[in-house]
């Protein structure tokens, strides 16, 4: 019996490199990084802030042509060739470009009010076209609710620079205007939870279609927060801690889609603490917001946050009792706004108790004769009550035994 040695053949560096390039295909990522770097370089070198619209058009046209090629190639690889890994990579790469990764649209909005709004509207329409094509091809039908919500997010994101440019034309941009924008972002976060809740009974796509749809839904919110934070620096408006309150409230509502499935106690506690933290931030660093609503109610940033926190708690933890809690809250607000004040209630209570005491004192006996009459009247009254109780009883069993 002869011994035959076994040899393990190690793959060569060349074969390893070829295998990595074929299976991982990093060239798509390198292409996206080069496009981002090129946009930043050209954006800085061409100085589009000098109101040279043709330069911006060249940049926007080049970027959108590149995105169209990425989308077309990704969908072709997924639907026609069945190469899901590479197709998924391309569609994921496209997502950051949709949400203005290069901040090119922000630069466009700062050119001028008219031209910036027009260019932003064109970019928005192209973005909606690309999103609609991707969702339609991957899901075999266009998910209407998801597409509508993504369209709302992209509209808020891409038209935000033009909106602040419009504010600037009417006067200095104020902290209250930024505060309103943060509340709009918080409402979009809450809307993300409502969208997921509605899709549990509607859309049932899976795999790549669901992943892309969720990414295209969540990423605009992240980009909107980043763009809004950057604009505080652009317009030299102080960022207040109260600006975070809408985000905390919206995030508390948005967490509802994940907690029931995972049932993590830590997430439930975190969700319960976020509205309290929002109220604390609003009270600790209030904004100069003072708007008279009705009656004795003046809208301030702490009051607005407290009301929104109450609604968040009702939705997150007491949704089955929502009609009762919301109706009670509305009645309490109406009573506080239109009803009497606390001081008036105290004064009326004191006056009413004094009148009641004066009226009762009129029937209190004052002389011995009066007290005697009252005592004798009470004797007859108690005698009558005792007789009534006795007559209501049946025959006493002990009396029948004695007989």
N, C-alpha and C positions, 0 to 999 in steps of 0.2 A: 504494500500500500504506500503510495507516494503522496507526499504533502504538496498541495498546489497553493501557493500564496495568493491571497486576494489583494488586489490593488484598487484604491479609490482614486478615480480620475477627478482632479479638481478642475472646475471650469476656468478657462482663461479670462483674463481681464477684459479682453475684447468681447467674448461671448456674454459676460456679465453686463457690459456696457450696452451691447446691442439689445439684450433682453430688457434692460431697464428702459431704454429709449422706446422700444416697441410696445411694451406693456403699460408703462406709465405715461409715455408721450408728454414730456414736460414742455414741449415747444409751444403749446397753447398758452400755458401760463407765462412763458417768456415773452410771447407775443403781446399778451395783455399788459405785462409790466413795461414793455417798450412803448406801447401806445400811451400808457399813463405818463411815463417819463417824457415822451414827446409832447404831450398836451401841456404839461406843466412848463416845459422849456419854451415852447412856442408862445404860451400864454404870457410868460414873463418877457420873452424877447420882443414880441410884437406890440407889447404895451397896449392892450385893448381898452384901457381906461381913457385913452385919448379920444374916444368916441369915433374910432374908425370902424364902422360897421362892416365893411367888406372883409377886414381881417377876421372878425368874429365869424362871418359867414363861411370863410374858408375852413376855419377850425371846426365849426359845427358840422359842415358838410363832410369833411374828412372823417370825423369821429362817427357820424351816423352811417356813413358808407362802411366803415369797419364793423360797426355793430350789426348792420344788415348781413354782412358776410358771415359773422360769427353765428348769428341766429340761423341763417339758411344752412350752413354746414352742420351745425349741431342737430337740427331737426332732420336733415338728410341722413346723418349717421344713425340716428335713433330709429326713424321710421322705415327707411329704405334698406339700410345695411345691417341693422341690428347690432351696431357697435355702441352699446349703452355707456360704457365707461368714458370714451372720448366725447360722445354726444352730451353726456351729463356734464363733463368738464366745461365744454363750451357754453352750455346754458347757464351754468353757475358763474362763469366768468362774465357773462353778459349782465348779470344782475347788478353789480356795482356801477356799471356804466349807466344803467337806467336811472339810478338815483343820484346822478351828478357827482360821481366819485372825484372827478377832476376839478370840481367847483367852477366849471366853465359857464354854466348857466347863471351862477351867482355873479360872475363877471359881466355876463350879458345884461343882466338886470340893472347893473350900475352904469351902463352906457348912457341911457336917457330913458325917460318915462315911456315915450311912444315907441321908439325902436326896440327898447328892452322888452316891453310887454309883447310886441309882435313876435320877436325872436323866441321869447319864452313860450308863447302859444304854439309856435311851429314845433319847437322841441317837444312840447307836451303831446301834440298830436302824433308825432313820430313815435314817441315812447308808448303811447296807448296802442298804436298800430302794431308795434313789435310785441307787446304783452299779449294783445288779443290773438295774434298769430300763434305764439308759443302755447298759450293755454288751449286754443282751439285744436291745434294739431296733437298735443299730448293727451288731451282728455276726450278727443273725438267729438266734443261739443263745447261751446263756450260757456263756462260756468258764470252765469249772469251776476250773481251776488258777489262772488269773489272779484270778478272783473270790475264791477261797479265800485267796490270798496277800494281796490287798487287805483282806479281812476281818480277817486276822491283824494287819496293820499298823494298821488303824483301831482295833482292839481295844486294842492297845498304846498308841496315841496318846490315845484318848478315856478309857480307864480309868486312865491314868497318874496324874492328880491324886488319884483315889480311893485308889489303891495307896499313895501317899506319905502320904495322910491316915490310912490304916490303920497305917502305920509310926509316925506321930506319936502315935497313941493308945497304942501299946505302948511308947513311950519316945522320946527324941530321935532324929531322923533322922540316920543316920551316913554317913560317906564310903563305907563298904563297901556300903551299900544303893544309893547312887548308882553305885558302880562296877559292881554287878550290873546296874543298868539300862542303863549304857553298853555292857556286854557283850551284853545282849539286843538293843540297837540294832545293834551290829556283826554279830550273827548274822542279823538281818533284811537287812542289806546283802549278806551272803554269800548269803542265800536268794534275793535278787533275781537273782543270776547263775544259780543253779540253776533258777529259774523260766524265765528266758530260754533256757537250754539245753534244757529239756524242751519248750518251745513251738516250738523249731525243728523238732521231729518231729510236732507236734500242730497247733496253731492256725496258720492261714495267712491271717488277715484282713489287710486293707490299707487305705490311705487314712485317712479320718477315724476309723474304728473302731480302727485300730492306734495312731494318735496319742493318742486319748483314753484307750485302755487303758494305754499307757505312762505318760501323765501321771498318771492315777489310781493307778498303781503307784509312781511315783517321788516324787510330791509328799508323801505321808504320811511318808516317811522324812525328808525335809527338815524337815517340820513337827515331827516327833518329836525331832530333834536340837535345834531351836530351843526347844521346850517344855522339854526336859530341861536345857538350859543355863540357861533362865530360872529353873527350880526351885532351882538352886544358890543363886541370890540370894534366893528366897522363904524357903528354910529355913536360910539362912546357913551353908551347908556349902561349904568351900573347894573350888574346882575344881583338880584335880591334873592335871599333864601326863600321868600314867598313864591318865587317863580318855579321852584321845585314842587310845590304843593300839588298843582294839577297833574304832574307826572306821577307822583306817588299815589294819588287817588285813581288815576287811570290804570296804573300798573296793578293796583289791588283788585280792580274789577277784571282786568285781563288775565289774572292768575287763575280765575275760576275754571278755565278750560283744562288746566293741567292738574289741579288739586284733586278733583273727584276720582280720577283714574289712578293716581299714585297713592293717595291717602297718606301723605306725609304730614305728621303733626307739626313739624317745624315750619312747613310752608303755611299751614293754617294759622299758626301763631304770627308768622311774618305778615300774612295778609291782614290779620286783625290789628297789627301795630302800625301798618303803613298809614291809614287815615289819621290815627292819633299823631303820628310824626308830621303829617301834612298840616294839621291844625297847629301844632307847636311851631313849625317854621313860619306859618302865616302870622301867628301872634307875636313871635319873637322878632320878626323883621318885616313889619307891615309895609305895604306900598301906599303911596299917597292917592288912594282911590276913595272918593267920597261922592256918592251919587244918591240923591233922595229918591226913594221909590214910592212909598205910600204910607200915610199915617205917620207913625213915629219911627219907621224903618229907614235907615240910611245904609246903603250898600257899601261895605268896606271889604278889604281883602280877607280879614279874619272871619267876618260874617259869611261871606261867600264860601269860604273853605269849610266852615262848620256845616253849612247847609249841604254842600256837596258830600262831605264826609258822612252825614246822616243818610243820604241817598245811597252811598257806597255800602254802608253797613246793612241797609235794608236789602240791597241786591245780593250781597255776598253771603249773608247769614240768615236772613229772615224773609226770603223771597216769597214763601208760601203765605206770609202775613202782610204782604206788600200793600194790598188795598186798605187794610185797617190802619197800618202804620202811616202810610202816606196821607190818608184822610185825617187821622189824628194830628199829624204834623201840620197839615194845611189849616186845620181849625185853630191850632195853637198859634200859628203865625198870624192868622186873621184876627184872633183875639188880642194878640199883642199889638198889632198894627192899628186896628180900628177900635178896639175896646178901651175901657178906662185904664189909666195908669195905676201902678201899685199904690202910689200916694192917695189917689182918688178912692181906690178900694178900701184903704185903711180908714180914711175920713168917713166914707159912707158907712162902714161897719160900726164905727164908734157912734155916729149919729143914730143909727138904727137900734143899737143896743140901749142907748140912753132913752129913746122913745119907748121901747118895749119895757124898760124898767119903770119909767114914769107911769105907763098904763097899768102895769101890774100892781104898783103901790096904791092905786086907787081902791083896790079890793082888799087890802090888808086891814084888819080891824085895828082900831086905835083906842077904844075905851073898853072897860070891863063888861059893860052891857053887850057891846058888839061881840066880844070874845065869847060871852055866854050864849048868845044866839047862835054863833057859829058852831059851838060845841054841841048844843042840843040838836041842831040840824044835822051834824055829822053822826050823832047817835042814831037818829031815825034812818039816815042813809045807810049806815053799816048794818042796822037791823034788817032793813029791806034786802040788802045784798046777801046776808046770811040766810034769810028765808028763801030767797030764790035758789041758792045753792042746795039747801036742804030738800026743797021740793023737786029738784032735778034728780036726786038720788033715788035708788030703788029701796025696797024693804031691807032693813038690817038683818042679817042671818042670825045674830045673837038674840034678837027679840023673839023670833019664831021658836028658838030653842027653849027660851024661858017659859013660853006659853005651854 
